[in-house]
Amino acid sequence: MAVTQDQALIKLITGRQQKLESDKTNFNDRMQDVADYVCPHRDDIRGTLQKGEKKGTKIFDGTAVGAAVLATDGIHGYHVSPAFPWFKYQMNRKQVNTIPAVREWLDEIEFNMYMVLNRSNFYSEMWSYIYDGLTIGSPPIYPEEDIAEERIIFESVHPGEIFISDNKYGEVDVLHRKRKLTTRKMVQMFGEGNCTPAVKQSYKDQPFQEYEIIHAVFPREEYDGRMQDAGNKRWASIWLMTAGNHICRISGFDRFPYHIWRYMRSGKEVYAWTPSLLAMADIKGLNLLNKSLLGAAQLAIDPAYNVPAYLMGKVELKPRGINYMRDGTTDKITPINTSGSFPIGIDREQSKQQAIKERFHVDTFLMLANLEGKGQRTAYEVSELMAEKAAVLGAELGPLNTQLDQILDHVYSIELEAGRMPPPPDILYEMAAQDPHLRFDPVYMGPLAQAQRERFSKDGIRKFFTEIAPLVQVQISTGQPPEILDNFDMDEAGRYLADSNRVPASMIRTKEMVASIRQGRIQAMQEEKQAAGAMQMIEGMKTATEADKNTGGKLGQNVIDMMRTAGGSNAAA
């Protein structure tokens, strides 16, 4: 009996799912530790908890919880905030960026991209994406077009739902997402005709009944780029309902649709290490220490009591309680004395809290607040301190920037296919025909990226001008022109700084326009000089006329006689 395509896909997906789940067992334990101690709202790693169950019962110190939130706020607020332009586009060939038509086209694309992101839920989902990347690890984000509303919807997927594998380059190219969907959502996503009879019936009677479903995405082995149908895309997309092994949809993608940020990799493991995992020893130790300290503090405040046996069941230890004693007895109700001071425990507690904060770089994101009350700081000093702190985060933000590159590319592709992006200028088509590798890439412009860039590039120019300024001043003070500046191209320095500070292309004049302006300025100065000379001549003639008038015409006659005498002398010579 021949095996159908659906049967082959079901066997492939179910077999692979079993293997991926087995491989993730130990990682689930690791993720569960993070959920227990750092992010209790993500506690259901294995999807087995009942709705409404208590969470966070193992947390006795909130240092790690607060540090994770603050670090997420810092990266979100300083790197991908909607409050400022946080990226710009540039061509991967330097000279192409100097062409006005190309620069204007890139500016228009940037504007459209910002509008697309603002209209979507990108920024709210990006916060969860960054938070999961710093805590549980390996978070996926999934963009999808809402065709009816002409917008893009992002979903920050729970890391516990995914099972992944990577290719020979270390890039994730196989992902299974296992979750539960209500019958109402299944009908909305796949259509009633693509659901099982049980789902159809449940949709009518119990629309919120849940069924388990797997979304499997993997590269197609048999792929023909000349065919444009959804079933022949480069990446296969299969939705499989596990109850009855029913395929609800077979489609595909031109690019891998899930973007997974892995904060740090060990090299042999597909799932990421995170600041929470790296600090887990301190986090667990701190919680255990605080649990002990809380018990000790409670014992100090509400100690045990020594009570005479004959008062069993008759003692009132509540405030203003009255206990009657027999006359002449030496028996007394006394508290058991315990020490109320725990200096060793407090020192250890503070040490571990600081270690956890350092792992999340809390001091970097609180730097400006920490500067308050320590004297007036100049803008340059603040910039220097920010650059120093941001430089430490450079390597750690690298993998996040890689995923942001792919997310922006994905968004641009969706908008381009929908016809909502401007076409490239004709000159780019001509250049692309000669250079097939010509492309444009994002450059990040948020405060963190700017601080890192200033530390290693723009900062050097500023320091150079600061150090050369005294030499220029010496030449000027001695009456010399500042010839030392002839060694440097001030125009190029200005253009470099303008580009680094994200000055819009519409504000930057081309070199031809600058040359024309300077030529016009020289011509205007020459004309002004000529006009001044003519005016001086006119004033001289006016003065001479008035002087001749005052002498009764004798001055003019003397000038004529002198000219005749000079003419005669020249003729004789």
Summary of the structure (lengths in Angstrom):
residues: 573
radius of gyration: 38.5
end to end distance: 129.1
largest distance: 157.7
contacts: 1537
relative contact order: 0.10
helix: 57%
strand: 13%
